[in-house]
Amino acid sequence: MNTASIQQEVVATTDASLSLHAGEFVWNTPSTTPAHEYLLPAVQKCLWRAQARTVLDLGCGNGALTAALHRDGFMMTGTDVSESGIRIASRHFPEIPFAHAEMSAPLPRHLRQRFDAVIAVEVIEHLLLPRLLFERAKEALRPGGSLIVTTPFHGYWKNLALALTNKFDTHWHPLRDFGHVKFFSIETLAQLFREQGFQIEHSTRVGRVPALAKSMVLQGTPASGPGGFQP
């Protein structure tokens, strides 16, 4: 299935619904989401900067972004906790290996220390325990590998704009099961990178002018010396 036909399909249920009762983060189509329009170019640039070939999409959802990167020539693998997402990904993108995996459980042995880069695109904000994402990334990365994390941006001017325009309910989606539970600024996400033994090499904001950006992208590699992790 090509990019144009995927984008013509309806947006996934969880991105269309402000209120959703579900037993998991539900996917019902292989379509890309509107966020992919500004996130995909940023992730591509990070992967090119890292000179990555093998990439793990940690929290791949329905596999649409994974497939887009595969078409760019990256050797992709995807994992996600959502069974509906993995079913759709495996059905529509059979050329890519996908696996159901809990963020709270160690990666399968065949996925450990295999990847030049790990990406987690709009995933960390869904995790009550965000440090688990870094644990899984450490398992997956080869020495010197690159971790790329994107998440909705929060900062003074954007938060003020949301308050003044009464948009907090539509931004937070409090009635959506398995929705957003963590809200990072660049400073807090950078602190988490450093705490987990990563040295930040690049950060940017995407989706709007920087002060009102929709999302931010941080890229880091294992720090050398004390505090750096050992694979």
C-alpha contacts under 8 A as a table, 3 or more apart, distances in Angstrom:
res1	aa1	res2	aa2	distance
1	M	5	S	6.63
1	M	6	I	6.78
1	M	92	H	7.11
1	M	93	F	7.81
2	N	5	S	5.60
2	N	6	I	6.36
3	T	6	I	5.16
3	T	7	Q	6.14
3	T	68	A	7.41
4	A	7	Q	5.25
4	A	8	Q	6.39
5	S	8	Q	5.19
5	S	9	E	6.89
6	I	9	E	5.54
6	I	30	P	6.54
6	I	31	S	4.72
6	I	32	T	6.54
7	Q	10	V	7.74
7	Q	31	S	5.52
7	Q	32	T	5.74
7	Q	33	T	7.90
8	Q	31	S	7.58
9	E	29	T	7.37
9	E	30	P	7.91
9	E	31	S	5.71
10	V	29	T	7.22
10	V	31	S	6.81
11	V	15	D	6.48
11	V	16	A	6.29
11	V	29	T	7.31
11	V	31	S	6.25
11	V	32	T	7.13
11	V	33	T	6.03
12	A	15	D	5.50
12	A	16	A	6.38
12	A	27	W	5.64
12	A	28	N	5.74
12	A	29	T	5.67
12	A	30	P	7.78
12	A	31	S	6.80
12	A	33	T	7.20
13	T	16	A	5.13
13	T	17	S	5.99
13	T	26	V	6.82
13	T	27	W	6.12
13	T	28	N	6.28
14	T	17	S	5.48
14	T	18	L	7.86
14	T	20	L	7.30
14	T	25	F	7.08
14	T	26	V	6.18
14	T	27	W	6.75
14	T	176	R	7.82
15	D	18	L	7.81
15	D	33	T	7.44
17	S	20	L	6.23
17	S	176	R	7.56
18	L	170	T	6.90
18	L	173	H	5.58
18	L	175	L	6.66
18	L	176	R	6.10
19	S	173	H	7.14
19	S	174	P	7.77
19	S	175	L	4.75
19	S	176	R	4.70
19	S	177	D	7.76
20	L	175	L	6.51
20	L	176	R	4.66
20	L	177	D	5.92
21	H	175	L	7.91
21	H	176	R	6.56
21	H	177	D	5.59
22	A	25	F	7.05
22	A	26	V	7.06
22	A	177	D	6.02
22	A	178	F	7.91
23	G	26	V	7.99
23	G	177	D	7.77
24	E	82	S	6.08
24	E	83	E	7.92
24	E	177	D	7.54
24	E	178	F	6.48
25	F	82	S	5.77
25	F	177	D	7.31
25	F	178	F	5.55
25	F	179	G	7.70
26	V	82	S	6.82
26	V	84	S	6.09
26	V	85	G	6.90
27	W	30	P	7.96
27	W	61	G	7.43
27	W	62	N	6.44
27	W	82	S	7.94
27	W	84	S	5.64
27	W	85	G	5.23
27	W	88	I	7.76
28	N	84	S	7.19
28	N	85	G	7.61
28	N	88	I	7.53
29	T	62	N	7.30
29	T	88	I	6.89
30	P	62	N	5.63
30	P	63	G	7.02
30	P	64	A	5.96
30	P	88	I	6.17
30	P	89	A	6.78
30	P	92	H	6.93
31	S	62	N	7.78
31	S	64	A	6.19
32	T	36	H	6.40
32	T	64	A	5.43
32	T	65	L	6.82
33	T	36	H	5.54
33	T	37	E	7.74
34	P	37	E	5.83
35	A	38	Y	5.91
35	A	39	L	6.09
36	H	39	L	4.81
36	H	40	L	5.29
36	H	65	L	7.11
37	E	40	L	6.10
37	E	41	P	7.51
38	Y	41	P	6.19
38	Y	42	A	6.93
38	Y	206	V	6.31
38	Y	207	G	5.58
39	L	42	A	5.30
39	L	43	V	6.20
39	L	121	V	7.92
39	L	150	T	7.88
39	L	206	V	7.12
39	L	207	G	7.81
39	L	215	S	7.90
40	L	43	V	5.19
40	L	44	Q	6.07
40	L	65	L	7.22
41	P	44	Q	5.05
41	P	45	K	6.28
42	A	45	K	5.27
42	A	46	C	6.44
42	A	206	V	7.68
42	A	217	V	7.41
43	V	46	C	5.09
43	V	47	L	6.25
43	V	119	I	7.94
43	V	148	I	7.40
43	V	217	V	7.83
44	Q	47	L	5.17
44	Q	48	W	6.18
44	Q	69	L	7.45
45	K	48	W	5.10
45	K	49	R	6.04
46	C	49	R	4.99
46	C	50	A	6.23
46	C	148	I	7.25
46	C	219	Q	7.06
47	L	50	A	5.04
47	L	51	Q	6.11
47	L	52	A	5.49
47	L	117	A	7.24
48	W	51	Q	4.88
48	W	52	A	6.39
49	R	52	A	7.84
50	A	116	D	7.95
50	A	117	A	7.61
50	A	145	G	7.87
50	A	146	S	6.50
52	A	55	V	6.99
52	A	74	F	7.60
52	A	116	D	5.12
52	A	117	A	6.02
53	R	73	G	7.88
53	R	74	F	5.20
53	R	75	M	5.81
53	R	115	F	7.96
53	R	116	D	6.32
53	R	117	A	7.87
54	T	74	F	6.22
54	T	75	M	4.71
54	T	76	M	6.12
54	T	114	R	7.53
54	T	115	F	5.00
54	T	116	D	5.26
54	T	117	A	6.59
55	V	74	F	6.81
55	V	75	M	6.05
55	V	76	M	5.01
55	V	77	T	6.37
55	V	115	F	5.45
55	V	116	D	6.03
55	V	117	A	4.89
55	V	118	V	5.58
55	V	119	I	7.24
56	L	76	M	5.98
56	L	77	T	4.91
56	L	78	G	5.77
56	L	79	T	7.65
56	L	115	F	6.44
56	L	117	A	6.50
56	L	118	V	4.76
56	L	119	I	6.27
56	L	140	A	7.56
57	D	60	C	5.24
57	D	66	T	6.50
57	D	76	M	7.12
57	D	77	T	6.08
57	D	78	G	4.66
57	D	79	T	6.39
57	D	118	V	6.05
57	D	119	I	5.04
57	D	120	A	6.10
57	D	121	V	7.86
58	L	78	G	6.19
58	L	79	T	5.41
58	L	80	D	6.54
58	L	118	V	6.68
58	L	119	I	5.95
58	L	120	A	5.08
58	L	121	V	7.84
58	L	137	A	7.87
59	G	78	G	7.16
59	G	79	T	5.61
59	G	80	D	4.43
59	G	81	V	7.14
59	G	120	A	6.06
59	G	121	V	7.25
59	G	123	V	6.07
60	C	63	G	5.31
60	C	64	A	7.96
60	C	65	L	7.37
60	C	66	T	6.58
60	C	78	G	5.36
60	C	79	T	5.70
60	C	80	D	5.55
60	C	85	G	7.94
60	C	120	A	7.66
60	C	121	V	7.69
61	G	64	A	7.80
61	G	79	T	7.87
61	G	80	D	5.95
61	G	82	S	6.76
61	G	85	G	4.95
61	G	86	I	6.79
61	G	89	A	7.72
62	N	84	S	7.73
62	N	85	G	4.18
62	N	86	I	6.08
62	N	87	R	7.87
62	N	88	I	5.75
62	N	89	A	4.90
63	G	66	T	4.96
63	G	67	A	6.00
63	G	78	G	7.06
63	G	85	G	7.27
63	G	86	I	7.40
63	G	88	I	7.59
63	G	89	A	4.67
63	G	90	S	7.97
63	G	93	F	7.38
64	A	67	A	5.17
64	A	68	A	6.34
64	A	89	A	7.28
65	L	68	A	5.00
65	L	69	L	6.36
66	T	69	L	5.32
66	T	70	H	6.20
66	T	76	M	6.52
66	T	77	T	7.55
66	T	78	G	6.83
67	A	70	H	4.85
67	A	71	R	6.26
67	A	76	M	7.79
67	A	93	F	6.69
67	A	96	I	7.48
68	A	71	R	5.21
68	A	72	D	6.60
69	L	72	D	4.93
69	L	73	G	6.76
69	L	74	F	5.91
69	L	76	M	7.30
70	H	73	G	5.27
70	H	74	F	4.93
70	H	75	M	6.08
70	H	76	M	5.78
70	H	96	I	7.83
71	R	74	F	7.24
76	M	96	I	6.38
76	M	97	P	7.51
77	T	96	I	6.14
77	T	97	P	5.25
77	T	98	F	5.92
78	G	96	I	7.66
78	G	97	P	6.49
78	G	98	F	4.65
78	G	99	A	6.42
79	T	86	I	7.54
79	T	98	F	5.64
79	T	99	A	4.86
79	T	100	H	5.62
79	T	101	A	5.81
80	D	83	E	7.56
80	D	85	G	7.34
80	D	86	I	6.64
80	D	99	A	6.81
80	D	100	H	5.29
80	D	101	A	5.43
80	D	102	E	6.94
80	D	103	M	7.89
81	V	100	H	5.60
81	V	101	A	5.17
81	V	102	E	4.99
81	V	103	M	6.97
82	S	85	G	5.17
82	S	86	I	6.34
82	S	100	H	7.08
83	E	86	I	5.18
83	E	87	R	6.13
83	E	100	H	6.45
84	S	87	R	5.17
84	S	88	I	6.30
85	G	88	I	5.27
85	G	89	A	6.09
86	I	89	A	4.97
86	I	90	S	5.94
86	I	98	F	6.52
86	I	99	A	6.69
86	I	100	H	6.31
87	R	90	S	5.33
87	R	91	R	6.12
88	I	91	R	5.15
88	I	92	H	6.06
89	A	92	H	5.43
89	A	93	F	5.56
89	A	94	P	7.54
89	A	98	F	7.10
90	S	93	F	5.47
90	S	94	P	5.20
90	S	96	I	7.45
90	S	97	P	7.38
90	S	98	F	6.17
91	R	94	P	5.92
93	F	96	I	5.95
94	P	97	P	7.14
101	A	105	A	7.37
101	A	107	L	7.25
102	E	105	A	5.42
103	M	106	P	7.59
103	M	132	L	6.27
103	M	133	L	6.59
103	M	136	R	7.07
104	S	132	L	6.23
106	P	136	R	6.57
106	P	139	E	7.73
107	L	111	L	6.33
107	L	112	R	6.66
107	L	136	R	6.49
107	L	139	E	6.93
107	L	140	A	7.49
108	P	111	L	5.62
108	P	112	R	6.94
109	R	112	R	5.35
110	H	114	R	7.86
111	L	114	R	5.88
111	L	115	F	7.98
111	L	139	E	7.97
111	L	140	A	5.94
112	R	115	F	7.86
112	R	139	E	5.16
112	R	140	A	4.34
112	R	141	L	6.98
113	Q	138	K	7.95
113	Q	139	E	5.96
113	Q	140	A	4.61
113	Q	141	L	4.70
113	Q	142	R	4.45
113	Q	143	P	7.57
113	Q	231	P	7.38
114	R	140	A	5.89
114	R	141	L	6.04
114	R	142	R	5.69
115	F	118	V	6.89
115	F	140	A	5.96
115	F	141	L	4.91
115	F	142	R	5.53
115	F	145	G	7.08
116	D	141	L	6.10
116	D	142	R	5.89
116	D	144	G	7.81
116	D	145	G	4.80
116	D	146	S	6.44
117	A	141	L	6.37
117	A	145	G	5.37
117	A	146	S	4.59
117	A	147	L	5.74
117	A	148	I	7.49
118	V	137	A	6.19
118	V	140	A	7.31
118	V	141	L	6.85
118	V	145	G	7.88
118	V	146	S	6.39
118	V	147	L	4.95
118	V	148	I	6.23
119	I	147	L	6.00
119	I	148	I	4.71
119	I	149	V	5.92
120	A	123	V	5.72
120	A	124	I	7.24
120	A	148	I	6.31
120	A	149	V	4.89
120	A	150	T	6.41
121	V	124	I	7.93
121	V	148	I	7.91
121	V	149	V	5.88
121	V	150	T	4.88
121	V	151	T	6.79
122	E	125	E	6.69
122	E	149	V	7.53
122	E	150	T	5.31
122	E	151	T	4.64
122	E	152	P	7.05
123	V	126	H	5.68
123	V	127	L	7.28
123	V	150	T	7.53
123	V	151	T	6.91
124	I	127	L	5.42
124	I	130	P	5.77
124	I	133	L	7.07
124	I	149	V	7.78
124	I	150	T	7.88
124	I	151	T	6.65
124	I	182	K	7.42
125	E	130	P	7.66
125	E	151	T	6.38
125	E	152	P	7.67
125	E	180	H	5.20
125	E	181	V	5.78
125	E	182	K	4.53
125	E	183	F	6.22
125	E	184	F	7.71
126	H	178	F	6.55
126	H	179	G	5.78
126	H	180	H	4.65
126	H	181	V	5.46
126	H	182	K	6.55
127	L	130	P	5.16
127	L	180	H	7.75
127	L	181	V	6.62
127	L	182	K	6.95
128	L	181	V	6.45
128	L	182	K	7.07
129	L	132	L	5.98
130	P	133	L	5.68
130	P	134	F	7.51
131	R	134	F	5.28
131	R	135	E	6.48
131	R	192	L	7.73
131	R	196	Q	7.65
132	L	135	E	4.97
132	L	136	R	6.31
133	L	136	R	5.29
133	L	137	A	6.21
134	F	137	A	4.92
134	F	138	K	6.09
134	F	196	Q	6.80
135	E	138	K	5.21
135	E	139	E	6.46
136	R	139	E	5.13
136	R	140	A	6.35
137	A	140	A	5.10
137	A	141	L	6.07
137	A	147	L	7.04
138	K	141	L	5.50
138	K	229	F	7.66
138	K	231	P	6.38
139	E	231	P	6.52
141	L	144	G	7.70
141	L	145	G	5.32
141	L	146	S	7.38
141	L	231	P	7.79
142	R	145	G	5.27
142	R	231	P	7.69
143	P	222	P	7.86
143	P	231	P	7.05
144	G	221	T	6.23
144	G	222	P	6.24
145	G	221	T	5.99
145	G	222	P	7.27
146	S	219	Q	6.80
146	S	220	G	5.70
146	S	221	T	4.78
146	S	222	P	7.64
147	L	219	Q	5.60
147	L	220	G	5.32
147	L	221	T	6.21
148	I	217	V	7.00
148	I	218	L	5.79
148	I	219	Q	4.44
148	I	220	G	6.66
149	V	217	V	5.76
149	V	218	L	5.43
149	V	219	Q	6.49
150	T	215	S	6.69
150	T	216	M	5.56
150	T	217	V	4.45
150	T	218	L	6.49
151	T	184	F	7.51
151	T	215	S	5.46
151	T	216	M	5.75
151	T	217	V	6.92
152	P	183	F	7.34
152	P	184	F	7.30
152	P	214	K	5.74
152	P	215	S	4.00
152	P	216	M	6.15
153	F	183	F	7.81
153	F	184	F	6.53
153	F	185	S	6.00
153	F	186	I	7.26
153	F	205	R	7.40
153	F	213	A	6.18
153	F	214	K	5.70
153	F	215	S	4.43
153	F	216	M	5.27
154	H	158	K	6.30
154	H	159	N	6.41
154	H	183	F	6.84
154	H	184	F	5.98
154	H	185	S	4.87
154	H	186	I	7.64
155	G	158	K	5.49
155	G	159	N	5.91
155	G	185	S	5.85
155	G	186	I	7.98
155	G	211	A	7.20
155	G	212	L	7.92
156	Y	159	N	5.30
156	Y	160	L	6.07
157	W	160	L	5.01
157	W	161	A	6.07
157	W	211	A	6.01
157	W	212	L	6.63
158	K	161	A	5.02
158	K	162	L	6.20
158	K	211	A	6.30
158	K	212	L	4.79
158	K	213	A	7.55
159	N	162	L	5.12
159	N	163	A	6.27
160	L	163	A	5.11
160	L	164	L	6.10
161	A	164	L	5.15
161	A	165	T	6.07
162	L	165	T	5.35
162	L	166	N	5.93
162	L	167	K	4.98
162	L	168	F	5.76
162	L	171	H	7.98
163	A	166	N	5.09
163	A	167	K	6.43
163	A	168	F	6.44
164	L	167	K	7.90
166	N	169	D	7.70
167	K	170	T	5.52
167	K	171	H	6.06
168	F	171	H	4.94
168	F	172	W	5.84
169	D	172	W	5.33
169	D	173	H	5.68
169	D	174	P	6.77
170	T	173	H	5.44
172	W	180	H	6.71
173	H	176	R	5.66
173	H	179	G	6.88
173	H	180	H	7.34
174	P	179	G	7.43
174	P	180	H	7.91
176	R	179	G	5.33
180	H	183	F	7.60
184	F	187	E	7.79
184	F	188	T	5.80
184	F	189	L	5.87
185	S	188	T	5.31
185	S	189	L	6.23
186	I	189	L	5.35
186	I	190	A	5.94
186	I	216	M	7.37
187	E	190	A	5.14
187	E	191	Q	6.11
188	T	191	Q	4.97
188	T	192	L	6.33
189	L	192	L	5.06
189	L	193	F	6.37
190	A	193	F	5.04
190	A	194	R	6.33
190	A	200	I	7.22
190	A	218	L	7.57
191	Q	194	R	5.22
191	Q	195	E	6.03
192	L	195	E	5.00
192	L	196	Q	6.14
193	F	196	Q	5.28
193	F	197	G	6.51
193	F	198	F	5.18
193	F	199	Q	7.02
193	F	200	I	7.12
193	F	220	G	7.33
194	R	197	G	5.18
194	R	198	F	5.06
194	R	199	Q	6.09
194	R	200	I	7.51
195	E	198	F	7.41
195	E	227	G	7.93
196	Q	227	G	7.86
196	Q	228	G	7.81
196	Q	229	F	7.56
197	G	222	P	5.85
197	G	223	A	5.58
197	G	227	G	5.31
197	G	228	G	4.37
197	G	229	F	5.47
198	F	220	G	5.56
198	F	221	T	5.18
198	F	222	P	4.36
198	F	223	A	4.93
198	F	228	G	6.65
198	F	229	F	7.90
199	Q	220	G	5.18
199	Q	221	T	5.38
199	Q	222	P	5.92
199	Q	223	A	4.90
200	I	203	S	7.62
200	I	218	L	7.06
200	I	219	Q	5.82
200	I	220	G	4.15
200	I	221	T	6.67
201	E	218	L	7.83
201	E	219	Q	5.71
201	E	220	G	5.16
201	E	221	T	7.17
202	H	217	V	7.96
202	H	218	L	5.82
202	H	219	Q	5.13
202	H	220	G	6.95
203	S	216	M	7.24
203	S	217	V	5.47
203	S	218	L	4.43
203	S	219	Q	6.32
204	T	216	M	5.68
204	T	217	V	5.32
204	T	218	L	6.77
205	R	208	R	7.95
205	R	210	P	5.66
205	R	213	A	5.79
205	R	214	K	7.52
205	R	215	S	5.86
205	R	216	M	4.22
205	R	217	V	6.24
206	V	209	V	7.50
206	V	210	P	6.98
206	V	213	A	5.50
206	V	214	K	6.12
206	V	215	S	5.43
206	V	216	M	5.93
206	V	217	V	7.71
207	G	213	A	5.31
207	G	214	K	4.87
207	G	215	S	6.38
208	R	211	A	7.95
208	R	212	L	5.95
208	R	213	A	4.48
208	R	214	K	6.18
209	V	212	L	5.62
209	V	213	A	5.57
210	P	213	A	4.85
213	A	216	M	7.31
222	P	228	G	5.73
222	P	229	F	6.45
223	A	227	G	6.95
223	A	228	G	4.46
223	A	229	F	7.29
224	S	227	G	7.53
224	S	228	G	5.27
225	G	228	G	5.83
